[in-house]
Amino acid sequence: MKEICPNCKVPMKKKPIKIDLPSDSIEVQGFECPECGEEIFTHDQAVEGEKLAMSKGVWGPTLWLERKVTTIGHSPAIVIPKDIAKQLKLRKGEDIKIGMLEDEIIIKPVR
């Protein structure tokens, strides 16, 4: 079965795709559009990538921590867990980028 690019409607080519995770990266077989560069995974490829990441200990349910939202002044605030700050090498006073991707909040160090 050929994978078709959702944007260009042309056949996609098989390609190993590097996925950067918080503490490491993995390479997963996927598909890339030769026209626009869109990358996709089939369900089976995504499951294989998740298994690989979990076997390397760089992804999975143990990485998700629950925290309560508090306030500083009139703004909502959260505390970044010490283990995550250590992994990202965050220091007091360091600048970060914060944004949204669909329904997720993304926090990245500015380097």
N, C-alpha and C positions, 0 to 999 in steps of 0.2 A: 504494500500500500504506500502510495506517495503522499508525503505531507505537502500541503499547499499553503503558501504564505497568505495570511489573513488580510494583508495590506495590498500586495501586488498581484495576488492570484496566480503566481507562477510556482512551479515545483521547487521545493527546498532541497538543499544538499545536506547529507549527513556530515556532522562535524563534532569533534570533542569541544565542549564548552567549559571554560574555567569559571568556577563560582567562588567568589571571595566571601568567606564567612568571618565572624568576629576574631577567631583565633587561628585560622588556617584557611586553606583553599582546597577545593576538590575539582576534579575534572570528570564531567559527565557527558556521555554521548547524547547529542541532540541534533537539531536541524537549524540551518541558517539560510535565509533568503539571499540569493545571489544579486538581487536588485537593491533591496533596501537595508539588508543586514539584520533584519528581525531574527531573533533566536527563539526557538520554542523547544519544548520537550513533550514527548508523548507521556501518558500517565505512567506506563511501565518504566520509562527512562527516569521520570521524576522519583518514582519509588526506589529505583536502584540508587539514585543520587542521595536520597535520604538515608538509605541503608549504609552507603559508603561513609557519609558524614557521621552517622551515629556510631559506626564501627571505629572511626578515628577519634570519637569523643569530642567532636567539634560542633555537634548539633543534636537537638532532641529535647524532650520534655524537661530534663534536668537543668536546662539553661534558662527556663522561664521562671522568674521570681515574682511574687505578688507584693505590691506595696500600696499603701493608702495615699490618696491625694490629700495634701494639706494646703495651707495658704501662706503666702508671704505678702503682707500688705493686702491688696485686693486680688492678687493673681494666684491661680492654682499652682502648686509646686509639688515635686516629688524628690525623694532622695535617691541618688544613684547608688546601688549596692556596692560595697567595698570591692568585692570580687570582680565586678564588671569594670569599675573604675581602674582597678589594677591591670586587668587584661588590656584595656584601651590606653593605659599609661596616662590617665587623666590626673592633673595636679590642680590644687587650689589656685584660682586666678586664671587658669587656662581658658582660652576661647573655644567654644563649641558651635557647631551648626545644628539647628533643630528644624525639622520639617515634617511633612506628612506624605505618605505614600498610601493611597486609598484610605483604609481605616486604621493605619498604623502610624505611630510617632517614631521618627528616626532621629537619633542623636549621633553626631559624628564629631570627633576632635578636628580642630582647624590646624593643619600642619603644612 
